[in-house]
Amino acid sequence: MKPTCYDDYAKVFDLYSNVELFPQNLRFVEVAAGLIGPGDRVTDVGGGTGMFTSELLERVPWIDLTFVEPSPAMMEIAASRLPLVANLVHAPLDQRLLADLPPQRLFLFQRSLYSFHGELAQYHALARGLAARTVDGGHLAIYEMPGPYDLELAWEYYSLHREVLGITEEALIETWPVMEAAFREFNAGIAEGRYTLFDRASLDAVFCPAGFTCTHEEGTTFVYTKG
Ligand SMILES: C[S@@+](CC[C@H](N)C(=O)[O-])C[C@H]1O[C@@H](n2cnc3c(N)ncnc32)[C@H](O)[C@@H]1O
């Protein structure tokens, strides 16, 4: 979602991204870690609170990481979680920022690509900018959102697994409205065309003309490789 949506949401973001309930996020990190070697430049685009970035750094501590996050609330949490990361960029990824980056081995878009634009034309420009800043044989790793949320189902799921979240019923009832508002904004953004949900065909349509080929597909995880 847009960076301004995270002012309240940042406080409960990690809680509701629980890796036991959503192991596919960690699986994405494993896939990403398998793409990089020592010293490789990696940019995490829309890294949020850095929860999964720190999981990546546990697996591949020797990468040269740039962490890009425009939301102040998310970045504040990430900065305290990633004290050893020198390149924390508190700005959106745009063509100007891309032009300043040295060529990267990997760009990560974990749950962030959908939020950039409502129009594919803008994604075509983004894809060209990314291609210009990706080394030959380098990659884009994309973890796409599965689709709009069913709020009733989501509430049932979290209530049922409250103990996995490690919080009391009162804490769940207190924090849920923030999560629910975020889900509603996501659904509205998709319905109103402010956000773009991708599938394999639309990712191919955007990234293949820019010189990438899909080299891995697993659920909503996609890897595009340059050249
Ligand atoms: C759902 S969060 C995902 C955070 C993290 N990658 C994760 O999976 O936990 C999406 C993030 O993308 C960021 N974002 C939105 N637009 C962006 C842009 N133009 N450039 C970089 N990040 C952006 C938001 O601020 C937010 O922190």
The ligand as an ORCA input file, in Angstrom:
! r2SCAN-3c Opt
* xyz 0 1
  C       3.227     -4.911      2.568
  S       4.688     -4.000      2.882
  C       5.891     -5.268      2.692
  C       7.100     -5.085      3.570
  C       8.108     -6.227      3.503
  N       8.682     -6.371      2.200
  C       7.462     -7.504      3.969
  O       7.125     -8.356      3.124
  O       7.271     -7.649      5.180
  C       4.908     -3.015      1.401
  C       5.975     -1.933      1.574
  O       6.231     -1.289      0.315
  C       6.493      0.075      0.576
  N       6.309      0.858     -0.659
  C       5.164      1.344     -1.193
  N       5.432      2.057     -2.300
  C       6.784      2.008     -2.480
  C       7.680      2.568     -3.452
  N       7.251      3.316     -4.469
  N       9.015      2.319     -3.311
  C       9.477      1.546     -2.304
  N       8.666      1.019     -1.353
  C       7.340      1.232     -1.446
  C       5.497      0.430      1.681
  O       5.865      1.602      2.387
  C       5.538     -0.839      2.546
  O       6.452     -0.758      3.607
*
